[in-house]
Amino acid sequence: MFTTSANRYTIIIIAEETFGRLIMCTAATYKTDDFYMGRTLDYEFSYGEEITVMPRRFPLKFRHGGRTDEHYAMIGTAHVSDGYPMYYDAVNEKGLGMAGLNFAVSAHYAELQDGKQNIAQFEFIPWVLSQYATIEQARSAIEKINLVGTTFDSRYPAAKMHWIIADKSGAITVEPTESGLKIYDNAPGVLTNEPPFDMQMFNLNNYMNLSPKQPQNSFSNNLGLAAYSRGMGGLGLPGDLSSMSRFVRAAFTKLNSLSGSTEEESVGQFFHILGAVEQVRGCCEVAEGKYEITIYTSCFNADKGVYYYTTYNNRRITAVDMHRENLDSASLVKYPMLDKEDILQKMSDEDRQTASRRDFYVIIICVYACFNTYLLFPDFNDILSIACADSFGICRISLIVTKAYREKL
């Protein structure tokens, strides 16, 4: 039944309803000179998601009324079905980012209500990012909507999700629950899955003694307990793959993370932060012989509109810059993820020959310099030898050659 479906999004819906409790994802924010946000998508196989740029004039028609033909541009990872992008995560040109994560047990969508602005769960990300530039604007608008479980394809149930929305000023979490649509301030700037966000935050109380420093004995003064190794910072940090443990681990790692502020340092550090919660094939079995893996990890520079990603099979960071596209067009731009391991190979024969010629010339120059220096100042033999050895290793060899030549004269 899966292979014959023309609408692959329906496969996603079925899979999330079938394996919803086992889907593991983590999202985080990070700020240096620029603001960054991203997530992991953890599942046992990919759905062919693509990096998708939605330009400003791409027509957006919302399921329960409303249409916009001009809006903020955005970039993110999406599954595009019948020309419509179902975004997993995205950022708009104003620097507002958003990611949807599995919330299979607690998610409860409202019923359609007359007189309210009904927004379908599958269009929630483009609805927010197309219109709002800050989390304050988004929060104010979300408080007034009715988030419903209408699906992209009416034959299948809704994907149960909750969302993190963030900009450089902070983050919020939005959760559809049986008691209504909840909006929380998200101080740590992280999100995983179950349980609900307020319980995740309360659970952090159990880890208030975690520290990146070497542990001290606070167990008992009557016991001579001591750190038995260096590198024991974070002692007690949970290491299992449950969403509660990943929430603690992601929050601790992000909040204690230090990096430089260049783009390379910031992006590299962000991938290290989410690397703390990556899924490795074989460690989380979801069905007989099937294991969750981190399908992809994303990081977007919200200030510059650059979307970075890695995949399970390709650890090299790939970047897509939305501003290199025509953002005033009306057509989606899609880039399939590069999912083949990209390993930097050894030098080519041409590069090797160039390096060999360069090394040869360096040796000739060093030999010539050492030879002339030794002839002019023979009493400085020992000093010259030390200086050559310290400044350029090849000079010691050059000096030996020079001494041998002088003995022949």
Beta strands, then each sheet from edge to edge (+ up, - down):
strand 1: 24-31
strand 2: 35-43
strand 3: 50-54
strand 4: 60-61
strand 5: 67-68
strand 6: 74-81
strand 7: 84-92
strand 8: 97-102
strand 9: 117-120
strand 10: 145-148
strand 11: 161-167
strand 12: 170-177
strand 13: 180-185
strand 14: 190-191
strand 15: 285-287
strand 16: 290-291
strand 17: 293-301
strand 18: 306-311
strand 19: 314-321
strand 20: 333-336
sheet 1: 14+ 1- 2+ 17- 18+ 19-
sheet 2: 13+ 12- 11+ 8- 7+ 6- 3+ 20-
sheet 3: 4+ 5-
sheet 4: 9+ 10+
sheet 5: 15+ 16-
end
